[in-house]
């Protein structure tokens, strides 16, 4: 008697989309960090950005990376 196996369909897997909401559990550290940063007053940091140059990365993103790292 031969055993049946379910094969992986890599092409179909590559086409799947997931959202971060689905991927991160409600109590994940990343969600906590986003909540904390959302409560901070970052107006002084925003004032330090120059008006010239290319599009800058928002301070919330940089702080999130720093805190999570």
CHARMM-style PDB file with segment names, atoms N, HN, CA, C and O in Angstrom:
ATOM      1  N   UNK     1       0.848  -1.183   0.000  1.00  0.00      PROA
ATOM      2  CA  UNK     1       0.000   0.000   0.000  1.00  0.00      PROA
ATOM      3  C   UNK     1       0.891   1.242   0.000  1.00  0.00      PROA
ATOM      4  O   UNK     1       1.781   1.375   0.840  1.00  0.00      PROA
ATOM      5  N   UNK     2       0.650   2.130  -0.926  1.00  0.00      PROA
ATOM      6  HN  UNK     2      -0.073   2.022  -1.608  1.00  0.00      PROA
ATOM      7  CA  UNK     2       1.486   3.320  -1.020  1.00  0.00      PROA
ATOM      8  C   UNK     2       0.845   4.482  -0.262  1.00  0.00      PROA
ATOM      9  O   UNK     2      -0.378   4.607  -0.199  1.00  0.00      PROA
ATOM     10  N   UNK     3       1.670   5.295   0.288  1.00  0.00      PROA
ATOM     11  HN  UNK     3       2.664   5.194   0.237  1.00  0.00      PROA
ATOM     12  CA  UNK     3       1.227   6.467   1.056  1.00  0.00      PROA
ATOM     13  C   UNK     3       0.990   7.631   0.113  1.00  0.00      PROA
ATOM     14  O   UNK     3       1.738   7.811  -0.848  1.00  0.00      PROA
ATOM     15  N   UNK     4      -0.055   8.436   0.379  1.00  0.00      PROA
ATOM     16  HN  UNK     4      -0.662   8.289   1.160  1.00  0.00      PROA
ATOM     17  CA  UNK     4      -0.340   9.620  -0.430  1.00  0.00      PROA
ATOM     18  C   UNK     4       0.267  10.843   0.238  1.00  0.00      PROA
ATOM     19  O   UNK     4       0.233  10.984   1.460  1.00  0.00      PROA
ATOM     20  N   UNK     5       0.820  11.720  -0.583  1.00  0.00      PROA
ATOM     21  HN  UNK     5       0.848  11.605  -1.576  1.00  0.00      PROA
ATOM     22  CA  UNK     5       1.428  12.948  -0.089  1.00  0.00      PROA
ATOM     23  C   UNK     5       0.773  14.146  -0.765  1.00  0.00      PROA
ATOM     24  O   UNK     5       0.390  14.098  -1.934  1.00  0.00      PROA
ATOM     25  N   UNK     6       0.661  15.190  -0.011  1.00  0.00      PROA
ATOM     26  HN  UNK     6       0.972  15.229   0.939  1.00  0.00      PROA
ATOM     27  CA  UNK     6       0.211  16.453  -0.582  1.00  0.00      PROA
ATOM     28  C   UNK     6       1.462  17.210  -1.013  1.00  0.00      PROA
ATOM     29  O   UNK     6       2.356  17.445  -0.199  1.00  0.00      PROA
ATOM     30  N   UNK     7       1.531  17.581  -2.252  1.00  0.00      PROA
ATOM     31  HN  UNK     7       0.806  17.390  -2.913  1.00  0.00      PROA
ATOM     32  CA  UNK     7       2.708  18.268  -2.787  1.00  0.00      PROA
ATOM     33  C   UNK     7       2.598  19.773  -2.589  1.00  0.00      PROA
ATOM     34  O   UNK     7       1.503  20.332  -2.539  1.00  0.00      PROA
ATOM     35  N   UNK     8       3.745  20.409  -2.479  1.00  0.00      PROA
ATOM     36  HN  UNK     8       4.635  19.954  -2.519  1.00  0.00      PROA
ATOM     37  CA  UNK     8       3.790  21.869  -2.359  1.00  0.00      PROA
ATOM     38  C   UNK     8       3.656  22.484  -3.741  1.00  0.00      PROA
ATOM     39  O   UNK     8       4.269  22.028  -4.707  1.00  0.00      PROA
ATOM     40  N   UNK     9       2.845  23.523  -3.815  1.00  0.00      PROA
ATOM     41  HN  UNK     9       2.347  23.893  -3.030  1.00  0.00      PROA
ATOM     42  CA  UNK     9       2.670  24.249  -5.058  1.00  0.00      PROA
ATOM     43  C   UNK     9       3.340  25.612  -4.874  1.00  0.00      PROA
ATOM     44  O   UNK     9       2.701  26.575  -4.448  1.00  0.00      PROA
ATOM     45  N   UNK    10       4.617  25.683  -5.194  1.00  0.00      PROA
ATOM     46  HN  UNK    10       5.136  24.901  -5.540  1.00  0.00      PROA
ATOM     47  CA  UNK    10       5.395  26.891  -4.937  1.00  0.00      PROA
ATOM     48  C   UNK    10       4.917  28.083  -5.762  1.00  0.00      PROA
ATOM     49  O   UNK    10       4.954  29.218  -5.288  1.00  0.00      PROA
ATOM     50  N   UNK    11       4.478  27.839  -6.970  1.00  0.00      PROA
ATOM     51  HN  UNK    11       4.448  26.917  -7.356  1.00  0.00      PROA
ATOM     52  CA  UNK    11       3.976  28.932  -7.809  1.00  0.00      PROA
ATOM     53  C   UNK    11       2.742  29.570  -7.171  1.00  0.00      PROA
ATOM     54  O   UNK    11       2.607  30.794  -7.171  1.00  0.00      PROA
ATOM     55  N   UNK    12       1.860  28.762  -6.640  1.00  0.00      PROA
ATOM     56  HN  UNK    12       1.970  27.768  -6.640  1.00  0.00      PROA
ATOM     57  CA  UNK    12       0.658  29.273  -6.000  1.00  0.00      PROA
ATOM     58  C   UNK    12       1.013  30.004  -4.704  1.00  0.00      PROA
ATOM     59  O   UNK    12       0.397  31.019  -4.381  1.00  0.00      PROA
ATOM     60  N   UNK    13       1.992  29.503  -3.965  1.00  0.00      PROA
ATOM     61  HN  UNK    13       2.493  28.678  -4.227  1.00  0.00      PROA
ATOM     62  CA  UNK    13       2.425  30.138  -2.719  1.00  0.00      PROA
ATOM     63  C   UNK    13       2.983  31.526  -2.980  1.00  0.00      PROA
ATOM     64  O   UNK    13       2.730  32.450  -2.206  1.00  0.00      PROA
ATOM     65  N   UNK    14       3.735  31.684  -4.057  1.00  0.00      PROA
ATOM     66  HN  UNK    14       3.940  30.933  -4.685  1.00  0.00      PROA
ATOM     67  CA  UNK    14       4.316  32.987  -4.377  1.00  0.00      PROA
ATOM     68  C   UNK    14       3.251  34.021  -4.714  1.00  0.00      PROA
ATOM     69  O   UNK    14       3.492  35.221  -4.579  1.00  0.00      PROA
ATOM     70  N   UNK    15       2.094  33.581  -5.145  1.00  0.00      PROA
ATOM     71  HN  UNK    15       1.898  32.607  -5.255  1.00  0.00      PROA
ATOM     72  CA  UNK    15       1.013  34.491  -5.523  1.00  0.00      PROA
ATOM     73  C   UNK    15       0.141  34.906  -4.341  1.00  0.00      PROA
ATOM     74  O   UNK    15      -0.682  35.813  -4.469  1.00  0.00      PROA
ATOM     75  N   UNK    16       0.312  34.256  -3.201  1.00  0.00      PROA
ATOM     76  HN  UNK    16       0.980  33.519  -3.097  1.00  0.00      PROA
ATOM     77  CA  UNK    16      -0.503  34.578  -2.031  1.00  0.00      PROA
ATOM     78  C   UNK    16      -0.096  35.916  -1.441  1.00  0.00      PROA
ATOM     79  O   UNK    16       1.073  36.299  -1.471  1.00  0.00      PROA
ATOM     80  N   UNK    17      -1.071  36.609  -0.913  1.00  0.00      PROA
ATOM     81  HN  UNK    17      -2.021  36.298  -0.889  1.00  0.00      PROA
ATOM     82  CA  UNK    17      -0.783  37.857  -0.215  1.00  0.00      PROA
ATOM     83  C   UNK    17      -1.232  37.726   1.231  1.00  0.00      PROA
ATOM     84  O   UNK    17      -2.255  37.111   1.532  1.00  0.00      PROA
ATOM     85  N   UNK    18      -0.454  38.308   2.104  1.00  0.00      PROA
ATOM     86  HN  UNK    18       0.377  38.808   1.860  1.00  0.00      PROA
ATOM     87  CA  UNK    18      -0.832  38.343   3.514  1.00  0.00      PROA
ATOM     88  C   UNK    18      -0.740  39.783   3.987  1.00  0.00      PROA
ATOM     89  O   UNK    18       0.006  40.586   3.426  1.00  0.00      PROA
ATOM     90  N   UNK    19      -1.487  40.096   4.999  1.00  0.00      PROA
ATOM     91  HN  UNK    19      -2.092  39.444   5.455  1.00  0.00      PROA
ATOM     92  CA  UNK    19      -1.414  41.431   5.580  1.00  0.00      PROA
ATOM     93  C   UNK    19      -0.666  41.341   6.909  1.00  0.00      PROA
ATOM     94  O   UNK    19      -0.625  40.286   7.542  1.00  0.00      PROA
ATOM     95  N   UNK    20      -0.084  42.445   7.311  1.00  0.00      PROA
ATOM     96  HN  UNK    20      -0.117  43.302   6.796  1.00  0.00      PROA
ATOM     97  CA  UNK    20       0.603  42.459   8.609  1.00  0.00      PROA
ATOM     98  C   UNK    20      -0.378  42.200   9.740  1.00  0.00      PROA
ATOM     99  O   UNK    20      -0.018  41.614  10.761  1.00  0.00      PROA
ATOM    100  N   UNK    21      -1.604  42.631   9.560  1.00  0.00      PROA
ATOM    101  HN  UNK    21      -1.897  43.106   8.730  1.00  0.00      PROA
ATOM    102  CA  UNK    21      -2.623  42.402  10.583  1.00  0.00      PROA
ATOM    103  C   UNK    21      -2.825  40.904  10.808  1.00  0.00      PROA
ATOM    104  O   UNK    21      -3.021  40.460  11.940  1.00  0.00      PROA
ATOM    105  N   UNK    22      -2.777  40.134   9.730  1.00  0.00      PROA
ATOM    106  HN  UNK    22      -2.619  40.494   8.811  1.00  0.00      PROA
ATOM    107  CA  UNK    22      -2.914  38.678   9.844  1.00  0.00      PROA
ATOM    108  C   UNK    22      -1.638  38.034  10.395  1.00  0.00      PROA
ATOM    109  O   UNK    22      -1.705  37.047  11.128  1.00  0.00      PROA
ATOM    110  N   UNK    23      -0.492  38.590  10.045  1.00  0.00      PROA
ATOM    111  HN  UNK    23      -0.438  39.392   9.450  1.00  0.00      PROA
ATOM    112  CA  UNK    23       0.781  37.973  10.394  1.00  0.00      PROA
ATOM    113  C   UNK    23       1.212  38.242  11.832  1.00  0.00      PROA
ATOM    114  O   UNK    23       1.901  37.421  12.438  1.00  0.00      PROA
ATOM    115  N   UNK    24       0.808  39.395  12.385  1.00  0.00      PROA
ATOM    116  HN  UNK    24       0.249  40.062  11.893  1.00  0.00      PROA
ATOM    117  CA  UNK    24       1.231  39.741  13.742  1.00  0.00      PROA
ATOM    118  C   UNK    24       0.102  39.495  14.736  1.00  0.00      PROA
ATOM    119  O   UNK    24      -0.987  40.050  14.584  1.00  0.00      PROA
ATOM    120  N   UNK    25       0.350  38.673  15.747  1.00  0.00      PROA
ATOM    121  HN  UNK    25       1.234  38.223  15.870  1.00  0.00      PROA
ATOM    122  CA  UNK    25      -0.666  38.448  16.771  1.00  0.00      PROA
ATOM    123  C   UNK    25      -0.976  39.751  17.521  1.00  0.00      PROA
ATOM    124  O   UNK    25      -0.148  40.661  17.533  1.00  0.00      PROA
ATOM    125  N   UNK    26      -2.142  39.850  18.136  1.00  0.00      PROA
ATOM    126  HN  UNK    26      -2.815  39.111  18.126  1.00  0.00      PROA
ATOM    127  CA  UNK    26      -2.538  41.090  18.829  1.00  0.00      PROA
ATOM    128  C   UNK    26      -1.545  41.559  19.901  1.00  0.00      PROA
ATOM    129  O   UNK    26      -1.409  42.762  20.120  1.00  0.00      PROA
ATOM    130  N   UNK    27      -0.863  40.648  20.558  1.00  0.00      PROA
ATOM    131  HN  UNK    27      -0.973  39.670  20.379  1.00  0.00      PROA
ATOM    132  CA  UNK    27       0.054  41.031  21.642  1.00  0.00      PROA
ATOM    133  C   UNK    27       1.510  41.108  21.183  1.00  0.00      PROA
ATOM    134  O   UNK    27       2.413  41.068  22.019  1.00  0.00      PROA
ATOM    135  N   UNK    28       1.755  41.215  19.893  1.00  0.00      PROA
ATOM    136  HN  UNK    28       1.021  41.247  19.215  1.00  0.00      PROA
ATOM    137  CA  UNK    28       3.123  41.248  19.364  1.00  0.00      PROA
ATOM    138  C   UNK    28       3.820  42.551  19.769  1.00  0.00      PROA
ATOM    139  O   UNK    28       3.185  43.600  19.880  1.00  0.00      PROA
ATOM    140  N   UNK    29       5.133  42.466  19.985  1.00  0.00      PROA
ATOM    141  HN  UNK    29       5.648  41.614  19.894  1.00  0.00      PROA
ATOM    142  CA  UNK    29       5.932  43.620  20.383  1.00  0.00      PROA
ATOM    143  C   UNK    29       5.843  44.760  19.371  1.00  0.00      PROA
ATOM    144  O   UNK    29       5.806  45.927  19.761  1.00  0.00      PROA
ATOM    145  N   UNK    30       5.809  44.441  18.090  1.00  0.00      PROA
ATOM    146  HN  UNK    30       5.840  43.493  17.774  1.00  0.00      PROA
ATOM    147  CA  UNK    30       5.744  45.484  17.057  1.00  0.00      PROA
ATOM    148  C   UNK    30       4.475  46.328  17.211  1.00  0.00      PROA
ATOM    149  O   UNK    30       4.519  47.543  17.022  1.00  0.00      PROA
ATOM    150  N   UNK    31       3.369  45.712  17.545  1.00  0.00      PROA
ATOM    151  HN  UNK    31       3.333  44.725  17.699  1.00  0.00      PROA
ATOM    152  CA  UNK    31       2.118  46.458  17.745  1.00  0.00      PROA
ATOM    153  C   UNK    31       2.238  47.382  18.962  1.00  0.00      PROA
ATOM    154  O   UNK    31       1.754  48.514  18.937  1.00  0.00      PROA
ATOM    155  N   UNK    32       2.878  46.897  20.013  1.00  0.00      PROA
ATOM    156  HN  UNK    32       3.271  45.977  20.033  1.00  0.00      PROA
ATOM    157  CA  UNK    32       3.084  47.704  21.215  1.00  0.00      PROA
ATOM    158  C   UNK    32       3.933  48.934  20.883  1.00  0.00      PROA
ATOM    159  O   UNK    32       3.618  50.042  21.319  1.00  0.00      PROA
ATOM    160  N   UNK    33       4.992  48.742  20.125  1.00  0.00      PROA
ATOM    161  HN  UNK    33       5.247  47.842  19.771  1.00  0.00      PROA
ATOM    162  CA  UNK    33       5.880  49.842  19.764  1.00  0.00      PROA
ATOM    163  C   UNK    33       5.129  50.887  18.938  1.00  0.00      PROA
ATOM    164  O   UNK    33       5.291  52.086  19.166  1.00  0.00      PROA
ATOM    165  N   UNK    34       4.321  50.450  17.993  1.00  0.00      PROA
ATOM    166  HN  UNK    34       4.189  49.477  17.807  1.00  0.00      PROA
ATOM    167  CA  UNK    34       3.536  51.386  17.177  1.00  0.00      PROA
ATOM    168  C   UNK    34       2.586  52.186  18.069  1.00  0.00      PROA
ATOM    169  O   UNK    34       2.420  53.390  17.871  1.00  0.00      PROA
ATOM    170  N   UNK    35       1.966  51.533  19.038  1.00  0.00      PROA
ATOM    171  HN  UNK    35       2.101  50.555  19.198  1.00  0.00      PROA
ATOM    172  CA  UNK    35       1.067  52.239  19.961  1.00  0.00      PROA
ATOM    173  C   UNK    35       1.814  53.280  20.796  1.00  0.00      PROA
ATOM    174  O   UNK    35       1.333  54.398  20.979  1.00  0.00      PROA
ATOM    175  N   UNK    36       2.984  52.908  21.298  1.00  0.00      PROA
ATOM    176  HN  UNK    36       3.374  52.000  21.150  1.00  0.00      PROA
ATOM    177  CA  UNK    36       3.769  53.837  22.118  1.00  0.00      PROA
ATOM    178  C   UNK    36       4.212  55.041  21.289  1.00  0.00      PROA
ATOM    179  O   UNK    36       4.090  56.179  21.740  1.00  0.00      PROA
ATOM    180  N   UNK    37       4.718  54.804  20.097  1.00  0.00      PROA
ATOM    181  HN  UNK    37       4.817  53.879  19.730  1.00  0.00      PROA
ATOM    182  CA  UNK    37       5.187  55.898  19.243  1.00  0.00      PROA
ATOM    183  C   UNK    37       4.033  56.816  18.855  1.00  0.00      PROA
ATOM    184  O   UNK    37       4.215  58.026  18.713  1.00  0.00      PROA
ATOM    185  N   UNK    38       2.854  56.241  18.686  1.00  0.00      PROA
ATOM    186  HN  UNK    38       2.706  55.259  18.802  1.00  0.00      PROA
ATOM    187  CA  UNK    38       1.682  57.042  18.360  1.00  0.00      PROA
ATOM    188  C   UNK    38       1.294  58.024  19.451  1.00  0.00      PROA
ATOM    189  O   UNK    38       0.594  59.001  19.183  1.00  0.00      PROA
ATOM    190  N   UNK    39       1.736  57.783  20.671  1.00  0.00      PROA
ATOM    191  HN  UNK    39       2.305  56.990  20.889  1.00  0.00      PROA
ATOM    192  CA  UNK    39       1.426  58.661  21.794  1.00  0.00      PROA
ATOM    193  C   UNK    39       2.487  59.742  22.020  1.00  0.00      PROA
ATOM    194  O   UNK    39       2.289  60.649  22.829  1.00  0.00      PROA
ATOM    195  N   UNK    40       3.598  59.646  21.313  1.00  0.00      PROA
ATOM    196  HN  UNK    40       3.759  58.910  20.656  1.00  0.00      PROA
ATOM    197  CA  UNK    40       4.690  60.607  21.500  1.00  0.00      PROA
ATOM    198  C   UNK    40       4.436  61.890  20.719  1.00  0.00      PROA
ATOM    199  O   UNK    40       3.831  61.869  19.647  1.00  0.00      PROA
ATOM    200  N   UNK    41       4.903  62.997  21.266  1.00  0.00      PROA
ATOM    201  HN  UNK    41       5.394  63.013  22.137  1.00  0.00      PROA
ATOM    202  CA  UNK    41       4.861  64.280  20.563  1.00  0.00      PROA
ATOM    203  C   UNK    41       6.171  64.424  19.802  1.00  0.00      PROA
ATOM    204  O   UNK    41       7.216  64.676  20.402  1.00  0.00      PROA
ATOM    205  N   UNK    42       6.120  64.267  18.504  1.00  0.00      PROA
ATOM    206  HN  UNK    42       5.272  64.062  18.017  1.00  0.00      PROA
ATOM    207  CA  UNK    42       7.322  64.310  17.670  1.00  0.00      PROA
ATOM    208  C   UNK    42       7.473  65.640  16.947  1.00  0.00      PROA
ATOM    209  O   UNK    42       8.244  65.742  15.993  1.00  0.00      PROA
ATOM    210  N   UNK    43       6.750  66.652  17.387  1.00  0.00      PROA
ATOM    211  HN  UNK    43       6.123  66.569  18.162  1.00  0.00      PROA
ATOM    212  CA  UNK    43       6.769  67.947  16.692  1.00  0.00      PROA
ATOM    213  C   UNK    43       8.166  68.570  16.678  1.00  0.00      PROA
ATOM    214  O   UNK    43       8.542  69.194  15.686  1.00  0.00      PROA
ATOM    215  N   UNK    44       8.938  68.418  17.741  1.00  0.00      PROA
ATOM    216  HN  UNK    44       8.633  67.911  18.548  1.00  0.00      PROA
ATOM    217  CA  UNK    44      10.296  68.981  17.764  1.00  0.00      PROA
ATOM    218  C   UNK    44      11.206  68.284  16.751  1.00  0.00      PROA
ATOM    219  O   UNK    44      12.078  68.914  16.154  1.00  0.00      PROA
ATOM    220  N   UNK    45      10.997  67.003  16.568  1.00  0.00      PROA
ATOM    221  HN  UNK    45      10.289  66.491  17.054  1.00  0.00      PROA
ATOM    222  CA  UNK    45      11.795  66.267  15.574  1.00  0.00      PROA
ATOM    223  C   UNK    45      11.411  66.718  14.172  1.00  0.00      PROA
ATOM    224  O   UNK    45      12.279  66.927  13.324  1.00  0.00      PROA
ATOM    225  N   UNK    46      10.109  66.870  13.926  1.00  0.00      PROA
ATOM    226  HN  UNK    46       9.404  66.701  14.615  1.00  0.00      PROA
ATOM    227  CA  UNK    46       9.653  67.311  12.601  1.00  0.00      PROA
ATOM    228  C   UNK    46      10.178  68.704  12.262  1.00  0.00      PROA
ATOM    229  O   UNK    46      10.478  68.979  11.101  1.00  0.00      PROA
ATOM    230  N   UNK    47      10.293  69.580  13.249  1.00  0.00      PROA
ATOM    231  HN  UNK    47      10.049  69.356  14.193  1.00  0.00      PROA
ATOM    232  CA  UNK    47      10.789  70.935  13.007  1.00  0.00      PROA
ATOM    233  C   UNK    47      12.251  70.942  12.575  1.00  0.00      PROA
ATOM    234  O   UNK    47      12.696  71.884  11.920  1.00  0.00      PROA
ATOM    235  N   UNK    48      12.999  69.906  12.934  1.00  0.00      PROA
ATOM    236  HN  UNK    48      12.637  69.140  13.466  1.00  0.00      PROA
ATOM    237  CA  UNK    48      14.423  69.845  12.612  1.00  0.00      PROA
ATOM    238  C   UNK    48      14.686  69.415  11.164  1.00  0.00      PROA
ATOM    239  O   UNK    48      15.799  69.574  10.664  1.00  0.00      PROA
ATOM    240  N   UNK    49      13.681  68.880  10.501  1.00  0.00      PROA
ATOM    241  HN  UNK    49      12.776  68.751  10.908  1.00  0.00      PROA
ATOM    242  CA  UNK    49      13.847  68.443   9.117  1.00  0.00      PROA
ATOM    243  C   UNK    49      13.948  69.659   8.206  1.00  0.00      PROA
ATOM    244  O   UNK    49      13.175  70.607   8.341  1.00  0.00      PROA
ATOM    245  N   UNK    50      14.895  69.632   7.285  1.00  0.00      PROA
ATOM    246  HN  UNK    50      15.523  68.862   7.176  1.00  0.00      PROA
ATOM    247  CA  UNK    50      15.068  70.720   6.321  1.00  0.00      PROA
ATOM    248  C   UNK    50      14.026  70.602   5.216  1.00  0.00      PROA
ATOM    249  O   UNK    50      13.520  69.515   4.938  1.00  0.00      PROA
ATOM    250  N   UNK    51      13.717  71.711   4.602  1.00  0.00      PROA
ATOM    251  HN  UNK    51      14.128  72.595   4.828  1.00  0.00      PROA
ATOM    252  CA  UNK    51      12.727  71.702   3.521  1.00  0.00      PROA
ATOM    253  C   UNK    51      13.333  71.283   2.189  1.00  0.00      PROA
ATOM    254  O   UNK    51      12.597  70.979   1.250  1.00  0.00      PROA
ATOM    255  N   UNK    52      14.654  71.260   2.089  1.00  0.00      PROA
ATOM    256  HN  UNK    52      15.251  71.506   2.852  1.00  0.00      PROA
ATOM    257  CA  UNK    52      15.293  70.863   0.838  1.00  0.00      PROA
ATOM    258  C   UNK    52      15.680  69.387   0.897  1.00  0.00      PROA
ATOM    259  O   UNK    52      15.656  68.755   1.953  1.00  0.00      PROA
ATOM    260  N   UNK    53      16.032  68.868  -0.263  1.00  0.00      PROA
ATOM    261  HN  UNK    53      16.051  69.381  -1.121  1.00  0.00      PROA
ATOM    262  CA  UNK    53      16.435  67.471  -0.347  1.00  0.00      PROA
ATOM    263  C   UNK    53      15.283  66.578  -0.763  1.00  0.00      PROA
ATOM    264  O   UNK    53      14.172  67.041  -1.024  1.00  0.00      PROA
ATOM    265  N   UNK    54      15.570  65.307  -0.817  1.00  0.00      PROA
ATOM    266  HN  UNK    54      16.473  64.932  -0.606  1.00  0.00      PROA
ATOM    267  CA  UNK    54      14.569  64.326  -1.229  1.00  0.00      PROA
ATOM    268  C   UNK    54      13.548  64.067  -0.136  1.00  0.00      PROA
ATOM    269  O   UNK    54      13.612  64.638   0.952  1.00  0.00      PROA
ATOM    270  N   UNK    55      12.620  63.202  -0.449  1.00  0.00      PROA
ATOM    271  HN  UNK    55      12.568  62.737  -1.333  1.00  0.00      PROA
ATOM    272  CA  UNK    55      11.574  62.866   0.507  1.00  0.00      PROA
ATOM    273  C   UNK    55      12.193  62.144   1.706  1.00  0.00      PROA
ATOM    274  O   UNK    55      12.885  61.138   1.548  1.00  0.00      PROA
ATOM    275  N   UNK    56      11.936  62.666   2.892  1.00  0.00      PROA
ATOM    276  HN  UNK    56      11.374  63.483   3.020  1.00  0.00      PROA
ATOM    277  CA  UNK    56      12.523  62.106   4.111  1.00  0.00      PROA
ATOM    278  C   UNK    56      11.651  60.970   4.656  1.00  0.00      PROA
ATOM    279  O   UNK    56      10.448  60.911   4.404  1.00  0.00      PROA
ATOM    280  N   UNK    57      12.279  60.091   5.392  1.00  0.00      PROA
ATOM    281  HN  UNK    57      13.257  60.139   5.597  1.00  0.00      PROA
ATOM    282  CA  UNK    57      11.550  59.017   6.074  1.00  0.00      PROA
ATOM    283  C   UNK    57      10.967  59.598   7.353  1.00  0.00      PROA
ATOM    284  O   UNK    57      11.650  60.317   8.083  1.00  0.00      PROA
ATOM    285  N   UNK    58       9.716  59.289   7.621  1.00  0.00      PROA
ATOM    286  HN  UNK    58       9.161  58.705   7.028  1.00  0.00      PROA
ATOM    287  CA  UNK    58       9.028  59.833   8.791  1.00  0.00      PROA
ATOM    288  C   UNK    58       9.711  59.390  10.080  1.00  0.00      PROA
ATOM    289  O   UNK    58      10.155  58.247  10.184  1.00  0.00      PROA
ATOM    290  N   UNK    59       9.797  60.282  11.059  1.00  0.00      PROA
ATOM    291  HN  UNK    59       9.435  61.211  10.975  1.00  0.00      PROA
ATOM    292  CA  UNK    59      10.424  59.943  12.326  1.00  0.00      PROA
ATOM    293  C   UNK    59       9.781  58.738  13.024  1.00  0.00      PROA
ATOM    294  O   UNK    59      10.462  57.993  13.728  1.00  0.00      PROA
ATOM    295  N   UNK    60       8.478  58.549  12.830  1.00  0.00      PROA
ATOM    296  HN  UNK    60       7.925  59.155  12.259  1.00  0.00      PROA
ATOM    297  CA  UNK    60       7.810  57.400  13.455  1.00  0.00      PROA
ATOM    298  C   UNK    60       8.406  56.080  12.971  1.00  0.00      PROA
ATOM    299  O   UNK    60       8.567  55.138  13.746  1.00  0.00      PROA
ATOM    300  N   UNK    61       8.727  56.027  11.696  1.00  0.00      PROA
ATOM    301  HN  UNK    61       8.596  56.792  11.066  1.00  0.00      PROA
ATOM    302  CA  UNK    61       9.297  54.797  11.139  1.00  0.00      PROA
ATOM    303  C   UNK    61      10.690  54.562  11.703  1.00  0.00      PROA
ATOM    304  O   UNK    61      11.021  53.446  12.105  1.00  0.00      PROA
ATOM    305  N   UNK    62      11.502  55.604  11.733  1.00  0.00      PROA
ATOM    306  HN  UNK    62      11.233  56.511  11.407  1.00  0.00      PROA
ATOM    307  CA  UNK    62      12.874  55.472  12.232  1.00  0.00      PROA
ATOM    308  C   UNK    62      12.891  55.118  13.717  1.00  0.00      PROA
ATOM    309  O   UNK    62      13.685  54.281  14.146  1.00  0.00      PROA
ATOM    310  N   UNK    63      12.026  55.744  14.493  1.00  0.00      PROA
ATOM    311  HN  UNK    63      11.381  56.424  14.145  1.00  0.00      PROA
ATOM    312  CA  UNK    63      11.949  55.411  15.924  1.00  0.00      PROA
ATOM    313  C   UNK    63      11.477  53.975  16.122  1.00  0.00      PROA
ATOM    314  O   UNK    63      11.983  53.259  16.986  1.00  0.00      PROA
ATOM    315  N   UNK    64      10.519  53.570  15.327  1.00  0.00      PROA
ATOM    316  HN  UNK    64      10.108  54.152  14.626  1.00  0.00      PROA
ATOM    317  CA  UNK    64      10.032  52.186  15.427  1.00  0.00      PROA
ATOM    318  C   UNK    64      11.141  51.176  15.164  1.00  0.00      PROA
ATOM    319  O   UNK    64      11.262  50.178  15.874  1.00  0.00      PROA
ATOM    320  N   UNK    65      11.943  51.438  14.145  1.00  0.00      PROA
ATOM    321  HN  UNK    65      11.844  52.249  13.568  1.00  0.00      PROA
ATOM    322  CA  UNK    65      13.069  50.551  13.867  1.00  0.00      PROA
ATOM    323  C   UNK    65      14.083  50.547  15.001  1.00  0.00      PROA
ATOM    324  O   UNK    65      14.605  49.496  15.372  1.00  0.00      PROA
ATOM    325  N   UNK    66      14.357  51.717  15.547  1.00  0.00      PROA
ATOM    326  HN  UNK    66      13.932  52.571  15.245  1.00  0.00      PROA
ATOM    327  CA  UNK    66      15.298  51.844  16.646  1.00  0.00      PROA
ATOM    328  C   UNK    66      14.794  51.103  17.884  1.00  0.00      PROA
ATOM    329  O   UNK    66      15.538  50.338  18.497  1.00  0.00      PROA
ATOM    330  N   UNK    67      13.544  51.329  18.247  1.00  0.00      PROA
ATOM    331  HN  UNK    67      12.939  51.951  17.749  1.00  0.00      PROA
ATOM    332  CA  UNK    67      12.971  50.668  19.430  1.00  0.00      PROA
ATOM    333  C   UNK    67      12.894  49.152  19.245  1.00  0.00      PROA
ATOM    334  O   UNK    67      13.236  48.398  20.156  1.00  0.00      PROA
ATOM    335  N   UNK    68      12.454  48.709  18.087  1.00  0.00      PROA
ATOM    336  HN  UNK    68      12.176  49.321  17.347  1.00  0.00      PROA
ATOM    337  CA  UNK    68      12.301  47.279  17.854  1.00  0.00      PROA
ATOM    338  C   UNK    68      13.651  46.582  17.803  1.00  0.00      PROA
ATOM    339  O   UNK    68      13.792  45.448  18.259  1.00  0.00      PROA
ATOM    340  N   UNK    69      14.659  47.279  17.237  1.00  0.00      PROA
ATOM    341  HN  UNK    69      14.545  48.200  16.866  1.00  0.00      PROA
ATOM    342  CA  UNK    69      15.996  46.694  17.148  1.00  0.00      PROA
ATOM    343  C   UNK    69      16.632  46.559  18.500  1.00  0.00      PROA
ATOM    344  OT1 UNK    69      17.762  46.083  18.606  1.00  0.00      PROA
TER     345      UNK     69
END
